[in-house]
Every structure is written in C-alpha cells, then in structure tokens.
Amino acid sequence: MKKVSVLIAAMVITLAILATIGFRQAQAAIVEKNVEYSAQGVVLKGFLAYDDKIHGKRPGILVVHEWWGLNDYARMRVRMLAGLGYTALAVDMYGDGKQAMHPDDASRFSGEIMKNFDVGKARFLAAEELLKNQPTVDPSRIGAIGYCFGGGVILNMVRQGTDIVAAASFHGNLKAVKPAESGMVKAKIRVYTGGSDKLVPPEAVEAFKNEMTEAKADYMVKVYPGALHSFTSPDATKLGKKFNLPMAYDKKADKESWQDMRKFFDTAFKK
C-alpha cells in the first residue's frame, strides 16, 4: 500500500511539472528577437516577433516607428501583431537603434529622412527584404503600418509603387515627397487620423484624398472626431504636457482604429 501511495504521489508531481512546462510553453508562444541588417553601409537594429505555435508561412507586417525612434511603443505593436498571427518587424529608420528623447532631436532625425527620402527608401526596403526572407513569412503577402512619422514613411513608399499588399497609417504625416502617379499605387491603403489633429489638419486630409483619387488608388480615410495627434499612443498625453505639444491619447479612437486595421488586413491578405 505504501508503494502505491508513493507511486501516486510521484505521478501527481510529474503531472504538475508537465502542466507547469505546458503553461510556460503556452506563455512563451510569441518568439521575440532583436535583428540587425544594413542599408547603404549603415547598421540598422530591428525587432522581430511571431507566434511559434502557428505552422506554415503567414503574412509579414513592417512597423515603422514614430519620430521618437524604435522604442517600446513600436515593440508593443509588433507583439500585438504577432499575437494576431502575423510575423512583424519593427523597422529602424534612424540607424543603430537611435532614439530621440526631445522633440528637437525627433524633428531633426525625422526631417533628415524625409528631406533625403532615398535614404529612407533604402532603409525601408532593406527591412522589407529581411522580413520576406524569414522562414515564417509568405513573401507575397507583406503589409506595413506606421505611426506619425512612420505613417508618412509608409504612405510615401506606397506612392512610389512598393510591392506591399496593404498599408495602414495611424495619425501619419500625409504630405507627399513625390505625389503618386496614376496606376503607381499597388497597395490597399487605410488612413486613420484625428479630427482635431493640429499637425494633420483637414486641408491636409482633403489634399491626400484628392491625390489618391487622381492616382486611382484603393484607399479609405477614417477620421476620429475630437482625437488629437498620436491618439494611439498611451504616453501621448504625458508627452504632450511635458513638451507643450498638441497630442493626447484617445482610448476609443485607438481601439476602433486597431479593430478596423485587423479587418482590413484579414480581407487584404485573404488568399
């Protein structure tokens, strides 16, 4: 009887250990890693994530950061996309993982890219190539999302005919480095913008719509009434107050725009 009790106790312990291991494995389904690549001799430091419980290839999504650089916010969005079943890569547009701690630096870093967009284009394409070559990615199904500065980057890339399937800009800069020509825009586009965004005013939104219509692009613009610039970033209100910038987090607009993006990507990537 004593041997039976010992055996049962051992089995209970073994089952508990296996359950713990199984729980940890379930928790660790999202694989995250820092990756290095380069463009024009500059080392770029990205962040990649995917769900290793999913078998086979899946769409890949590029995430282009705000003017602050590739920070925790960009990484959070990469993790969220991985949780939705995509392989996601946060793009390093500034090089060497550089980040800005003050708006003056952020403005300078982002301005250098937009004024010399050939550099920005090379860095975006290098990240796209890296993503396409991931074993978990279907290279024919690449999308991109961007925030503020990053939204401007992806919209200018699709204006130039980049072969991504779908692009979503959140409170992004809508100005064109080079206006889209008819038939050049291959990607389906969603633009999410704040109705009270002083940095992307209504006239900028209308100019973008007119440009996309003339270019015969497949696009949609969604305006969130009352939302300010950076409405998807939880730190926007704090940073807006700290640096006296017209920006604030809007939980409703953040949630609704993300849900719309999910539906948009589901449709765009459907085989």
C-alpha positions as CSV (number, residue, x, y, z in Angstrom):
1,M,0.0,0.0,0.0
2,K,2.9,2.3,0.9
3,K,4.5,1.7,-2.6
4,V,1.2,2.5,-4.3
5,S,0.9,5.8,-2.3
6,V,4.5,6.7,-3.3
7,L,3.8,5.9,-6.9
8,I,0.6,8.0,-6.9
9,A,2.5,10.9,-5.3
10,A,5.2,10.7,-7.9
11,M,2.6,10.7,-10.7
12,V,0.9,13.8,-9.2
13,I,4.3,15.6,-9.0
14,T,5.1,14.6,-12.6
15,L,1.7,15.8,-13.9
16,A,2.2,19.0,-12.0
17,I,5.6,19.5,-13.6
18,L,4.3,18.7,-17.1
19,A,1.4,21.1,-16.5
20,T,3.8,23.9,-15.5
21,I,6.0,23.2,-18.5
22,G,3.0,23.3,-20.8
23,F,1.8,26.5,-19.2
24,R,5.2,28.1,-19.7
25,Q,5.4,26.9,-23.3
26,A,1.9,28.4,-24.0
27,Q,3.0,31.7,-22.4
28,A,6.2,31.6,-24.4
29,A,4.5,31.1,-27.8
30,I,5.5,34.6,-29.0
31,V,9.1,34.5,-30.1
32,E,10.9,37.8,-29.9
33,K,14.3,38.8,-31.1
34,N,16.5,41.7,-32.0
35,V,17.8,41.6,-35.6
36,E,20.5,43.5,-37.4
37,Y,20.6,44.4,-41.1
38,S,22.0,47.2,-43.1
39,A,21.4,49.7,-45.9
40,Q,24.0,51.9,-47.6
41,G,26.6,50.9,-45.1
42,V,24.5,51.8,-42.0
43,V,23.7,49.2,-39.4
44,L,20.0,49.0,-38.6
45,K,18.6,47.4,-35.5
46,G,15.1,46.0,-35.8
47,F,12.8,43.9,-33.6
48,L,11.0,40.8,-34.8
49,A,8.2,38.7,-33.3
50,Y,6.0,35.8,-34.3
51,D,3.9,33.1,-32.8
52,D,5.8,29.8,-33.0
53,K,2.6,27.7,-32.4
54,I,1.4,28.7,-35.9
55,H,2.6,26.3,-38.6
56,G,3.5,27.4,-42.1
57,K,4.1,30.7,-43.7
58,R,2.0,33.8,-42.9
59,P,1.8,37.5,-43.9
60,G,4.6,39.7,-42.6
61,I,4.0,43.2,-41.3
62,L,6.5,46.1,-41.2
63,V,6.0,48.5,-38.3
64,V,7.5,52.0,-38.8
65,H,8.0,54.0,-35.6
66,E,7.0,57.5,-34.5
67,W,9.5,60.3,-34.7
68,W,10.8,59.2,-31.3
69,G,12.5,56.2,-32.9
70,L,12.2,52.4,-32.5
71,N,11.1,52.4,-28.8
72,D,8.9,50.3,-26.5
73,Y,5.8,51.5,-28.2
74,A,6.8,50.2,-31.6
75,R,7.8,46.9,-29.9
76,M,4.4,46.7,-28.3
77,R,2.7,46.9,-31.6
78,V,5.0,44.2,-33.1
79,R,4.0,41.9,-30.2
80,M,0.3,42.7,-30.8
81,L,0.6,41.8,-34.5
82,A,2.5,38.6,-33.6
83,G,-0.4,37.8,-31.3
84,L,-2.8,38.1,-34.3
85,G,-0.8,35.5,-36.2
86,Y,1.5,37.7,-38.3
87,T,5.3,37.9,-38.3
88,A,6.0,41.5,-37.5
89,L,9.2,43.5,-37.8
90,A,9.8,47.0,-36.3
91,V,11.9,49.0,-38.8
92,D,14.8,51.1,-37.6
93,M,14.6,54.2,-39.8
94,Y,17.3,56.2,-37.9
95,G,20.1,53.6,-37.8
96,D,21.9,51.9,-34.9
97,G,18.6,51.8,-33.0
98,K,18.8,55.6,-32.3
99,Q,16.0,57.2,-30.3
100,A,15.1,60.8,-29.6
101,M,14.4,62.0,-26.1
102,H,13.4,65.5,-27.0
103,P,11.1,66.9,-29.8
104,D,14.0,68.9,-31.2
105,D,16.0,65.7,-31.8
106,A,13.0,63.9,-33.0
107,S,12.2,66.6,-35.5
108,R,15.8,66.6,-36.7
109,F,16.1,62.9,-37.1
110,S,12.8,62.5,-38.9
111,G,13.4,65.6,-41.0
112,E,16.7,64.2,-42.3
113,I,14.9,61.1,-43.6
114,M,12.0,62.9,-45.2
115,K,14.3,65.5,-46.9
116,N,16.5,62.8,-48.2
117,F,14.0,60.1,-48.9
118,D,16.3,58.0,-50.9
119,V,17.9,57.1,-47.6
120,G,14.5,56.3,-46.0
121,K,13.5,54.3,-49.0
122,A,16.7,52.2,-48.8
123,R,16.2,51.5,-45.1
124,F,12.6,50.6,-45.6
125,L,13.4,48.2,-48.5
126,A,16.2,46.6,-46.5
127,A,13.8,45.8,-43.7
128,E,11.2,44.5,-46.2
129,E,13.8,42.2,-47.7
130,L,14.7,40.9,-44.2
131,L,11.1,40.2,-43.4
132,K,10.4,38.5,-46.7
133,N,13.3,36.1,-46.0
134,Q,12.0,35.0,-42.6
135,P,11.0,31.3,-42.7
136,T,7.6,32.1,-41.1
137,V,6.7,34.7,-43.8
138,D,4.9,34.4,-47.1
139,P,6.9,37.0,-49.2
140,S,3.9,37.6,-51.5
141,R,1.9,38.9,-48.5
142,I,3.7,41.8,-46.9
143,G,1.9,44.7,-45.2
144,A,3.0,47.8,-43.3
145,I,1.7,50.0,-40.5
146,G,3.2,53.3,-39.4
147,Y,2.7,55.9,-36.7
148,C,3.1,59.7,-37.1
149,F,6.4,59.9,-38.9
150,G,6.2,56.2,-39.7
151,G,2.8,56.7,-41.3
152,G,4.3,59.3,-43.6
153,V,7.1,56.8,-44.4
154,I,4.8,54.0,-45.5
155,L,2.5,56.3,-47.4
156,N,5.4,57.7,-49.4
157,M,6.7,54.2,-50.1
158,V,3.3,53.1,-51.5
159,R,3.2,56.3,-53.6
160,Q,6.4,55.1,-55.2
161,G,4.9,51.7,-56.1
162,T,6.4,49.5,-53.3
163,D,5.0,45.9,-53.7
164,I,3.4,45.6,-50.3
165,V,-0.2,44.4,-50.3
166,A,-1.7,46.6,-47.6
167,A,-0.7,49.8,-45.7
168,A,-2.2,51.4,-42.6
169,S,-1.2,54.8,-41.4
170,F,-2.1,55.9,-37.8
171,H,-2.1,59.7,-37.3
172,G,0.6,59.8,-40.0
173,N,2.0,62.7,-42.0
174,L,0.1,62.9,-45.3
175,K,2.5,65.1,-47.3
176,A,4.0,63.6,-50.4
177,V,7.7,63.5,-51.0
178,K,6.7,62.9,-54.6
179,P,2.9,62.8,-55.4
180,A,1.5,59.5,-56.6
181,E,1.1,58.9,-60.3
182,S,-1.9,57.2,-61.8
183,G,-1.5,53.4,-61.5
184,M,1.6,53.6,-59.3
185,V,0.0,52.7,-56.0
186,K,-0.2,48.9,-55.7
187,A,-1.1,48.6,-52.0
188,K,-4.6,48.9,-50.5
189,I,-4.5,51.8,-48.0
190,R,-6.2,52.8,-44.8
191,V,-5.5,56.1,-43.1
192,Y,-6.6,56.7,-39.5
193,T,-6.5,60.4,-38.5
194,G,-7.7,62.6,-35.7
195,G,-10.5,65.1,-36.3
196,S,-8.8,67.6,-34.1
197,D,-5.2,66.8,-35.1
198,K,-3.5,70.2,-35.5
199,L,-0.4,68.6,-37.2
200,V,-2.6,66.9,-39.8
201,P,-5.4,69.4,-40.4
202,P,-8.5,68.9,-42.5
203,E,-7.0,70.5,-45.6
204,A,-4.1,68.0,-45.5
205,V,-6.6,65.2,-45.3
206,E,-8.5,66.6,-48.3
207,A,-5.4,67.0,-50.3
208,F,-4.4,63.4,-49.6
209,K,-7.8,62.2,-50.7
210,N,-7.6,64.2,-53.9
211,E,-4.2,62.8,-54.7
212,M,-5.2,59.2,-54.1
213,T,-8.4,59.6,-56.1
214,E,-6.4,61.0,-59.1
215,A,-3.9,58.2,-58.7
216,K,-6.7,55.6,-58.8
217,A,-5.6,54.1,-55.5
218,D,-7.6,51.7,-53.4
219,Y,-7.8,53.8,-50.2
220,M,-10.1,54.8,-47.3
221,V,-9.6,57.6,-44.8
222,K,-11.2,57.3,-41.3
223,V,-11.4,60.4,-39.2
224,Y,-12.0,60.1,-35.4
225,P,-13.9,63.2,-34.1
226,G,-12.1,65.1,-31.3
227,A,-8.9,62.9,-31.5
228,L,-5.6,64.7,-31.4
229,H,-2.3,63.8,-32.8
230,S,-0.7,60.5,-31.5
231,F,-4.1,59.3,-30.4
232,T,-3.0,55.6,-30.3
233,S,0.0,56.1,-28.0
234,P,-0.7,55.7,-24.3
235,D,2.2,58.1,-23.5
236,A,0.9,60.8,-25.8
237,T,-0.9,62.8,-23.1
238,K,2.1,62.8,-20.8
239,L,4.5,63.8,-23.5
240,G,2.1,66.4,-24.9
241,K,2.0,68.1,-21.5
242,K,5.7,67.7,-20.9
243,F,6.7,69.3,-24.2
244,N,3.7,71.5,-24.8
245,L,2.7,69.6,-27.9
246,P,-0.9,69.2,-29.2
247,M,-1.1,65.5,-28.7
248,A,-3.1,63.1,-26.5
249,Y,-4.1,59.5,-26.1
250,D,-7.7,58.6,-27.1
251,K,-8.7,55.2,-25.9
252,K,-11.8,54.9,-28.1
253,A,-10.0,56.0,-31.3
254,D,-7.1,53.7,-30.5
255,K,-9.3,50.7,-30.1
256,E,-11.6,51.4,-33.1
257,S,-8.7,52.1,-35.5
258,W,-6.9,48.9,-34.4
259,Q,-10.0,46.8,-34.8
260,D,-10.6,48.3,-38.3
261,M,-7.0,47.6,-39.2
262,R,-7.5,43.9,-38.2
263,K,-10.5,43.6,-40.5
264,F,-8.7,45.4,-43.3
265,F,-5.7,43.1,-43.1
266,D,-7.9,40.0,-42.9
267,T,-9.5,40.9,-46.1
268,A,-6.4,42.2,-47.9
269,F,-4.3,39.0,-47.1
270,K,-7.1,36.5,-47.8
271,K,-6.0,34.0,-50.5
